[in-house]
């Protein structure tokens, strides 16, 4: 969801795409790295008997790092474009089209991995809420 702050039309009109785009990828890499650590900690502390939860968290530990890899590759492409533009932040709509080269290819990893991660997170949170309610009713 953080992309909306960096892709806001008033910001892009004022400073161009390049600087907010690069800032977004740096922030996103940090958030995704943190999410990977949280998923890893949750999986380690989940009971071996909770196979479904461990399976879901294991899937998250594949999808989130895939999103990190795609995001960092997009960052490399965005920095390369900024360098090609003499380090001046300009409009870069072409990076998002079919002929966007490395950025476009990397986004084909990032976007599905992010979508899968968000769905898996929703399922994990729902399962945890249901499990918590079951435990409360037993007490």
C-alpha positions, -999 to 999 in steps of 0.1 A, spaced: 0 0 0 30 23 4 32 28 -33 3 53 -33 23 78 -13 52 77 -38 31 76 -70 8 105 -60 1 126 -91 9 160 -73 43 146 -62 52 131 -96 41 164 -114 64 183 -91 96 162 -89 92 136 -117 90 99 -113 126 88 -107 133 100 -72 99 89 -57 102 56 -77 136 48 -62 126 59 -27 96 35 -30 117 6 -39 141 13 -10 112 15 15 94 -15 0 126 -36 3 128 -27 39 92 -35 46 94 -68 27 126 -77 45 109 -71 78 79 -91 67 102 -120 59 117 -119 94 82 -118 110 71 -148 89 103 -167 98 98 -160 135 61 -170 134 70 -202 116 97 -211 141 73 -205 171 44 -223 155 37 -258 170 48 -287 148 13 -300 152 -1 -270 134 7 -283 99 -16 -260 80 -2 -229 97 34 -240 91 26 -248 55 11 -213 50 40 -196 67 64 -217 46 46 -205 15 50 -169 27 87 -176 32 89 -183 -5 66 -155 -18 79 -126 2 116 -132 -7 105 -136 -43 89 -101 -40 121 -88 -24 142 -101 -53 118 -86 -79 117 -53 -60 155 -50 -58 158 -58 -95 133 -31 -102 154 -8 -80 185 -16 -101 165 -8 -133 152 25 -118 186 36 -107 200 27 -141 173 48 -157 181 78 -134 217 75 -144 207 74 -181 187 106 -175 219 124 -161 206 119 -125 177 142 -132 143 130 -119 120 128 -150 88 111 -160 94 75 -167 61 60 -178 79 39 -203 94 17 -175 59 4 -168 51 -7 -204 58 -39 -223 91 -24 -236 103 -13 -202 131 -38 -202 145 -50 -169 120 -31 -148 90 -46 -167 105 -81 -164 112 -77 -127 77 -64 -121 64 -97 -135 80 -114 -105 73 -87 -79 36 -81 -86 24 -118 -85 47 -125 -55 32 -95 -36 -3 -105 -44 3 -141 -33 19 -128 -1 -10 -106 7 -35 -134 1 -14 -158 23 -11 -132 50 -49 -128 50 -54 -166 53 -28 -168 81 -45 -140 100 -79 -155 95 -67 -189 106 -50 -174 137 -82 -155 146 -103 -187 142 -78 -207 163 -78 -180 190 -116 -181 192 -116 -219 195 -91 -217 224 -111 -191 242 -143 -212 240 -125 -242 255 -114 -223 286 
